Amino acid sequence: MTNEIRKKLPRLYAQEKLGTDAIVHVKFFTPDSNWTFYATEFDGKYIFFGLVDGFEKELVCCSL
């Protein structure tokens, strides 16, 4: 992830009031499986919040 993207990501809880209308800023994926993570917020260090789409879809916090 570039420093430019890192700086643009909203802080954790910044989009909480938007619910399902929160803006996805980064997409992480593994090319050898069906897992994709859509990051909507970031703590500035290593924790993200967003939607994980794997076996199921759920909103989660995860580390970089």
C-alpha positions as a printed Julia matrix, in Angstrom:
64×3 Matrix{Float64}:
   0.0     0.0    0.0
   1.4     3.36  -0.97
   1.85    6.25   1.46
  -0.6     8.27  -0.65
  -3.36    5.68  -0.14
  -2.42    5.3    3.53
  -2.93    9.05   4.1
  -6.3     9.11   2.28
  -7.91    6.29   4.25
 -10.41    7.56   6.85
  -9.63    6.83  10.5
 -11.43    4.0   12.27
 -15.1     4.82  12.96
 -15.02    7.86  10.62
 -17.59    6.27   8.27
 -19.58    4.47  10.95
 -22.7     6.59  10.4
 -22.7     5.75   6.67
 -23.4     2.07   7.27
 -23.49    0.16   3.98
 -22.82    3.41   2.09
 -19.24    3.61   3.47
 -16.67    4.2    0.74
 -14.16    1.46  -0.03
 -10.67    2.91  -0.47
  -8.5    -0.21  -0.86
  -9.08   -3.72  -2.16
  -6.8    -6.51  -0.9
  -7.07   -9.98  -2.41
  -5.29  -13.28  -2.69
  -4.97  -14.32  -6.34
  -4.79  -18.01  -5.44
  -8.09  -18.13  -3.52
 -11.5   -16.51  -3.33
 -10.75  -14.12  -0.4
 -11.09  -10.36  -0.9
 -11.0    -7.57   1.69
 -12.47   -4.15   0.99
 -10.99   -1.6    3.41
 -13.09    1.39   4.4
 -11.14    2.68   7.43
  -7.62    2.5    8.86
  -6.03    3.26  12.25
  -2.93    4.76  10.63
  -0.66    1.9   11.7
  -1.87   -1.6   10.84
  -5.57   -2.15  11.69
  -8.22   -1.91   8.98
 -12.0    -2.13   9.05
 -14.07   -3.26   6.11
 -15.84   -6.07   4.33
 -14.24   -9.47   3.93
 -15.64  -11.65   1.16
 -14.5   -15.25   1.49
 -16.57  -18.22   2.58
 -19.07  -15.64   3.84
 -19.35  -11.85   3.76
 -18.87   -9.99   7.02
 -17.66   -6.65   8.4
 -14.42   -7.11  10.32
 -11.29   -5.48  11.7
  -8.07   -7.03  10.49
  -4.36   -6.29  10.61
  -2.17   -5.54   7.64
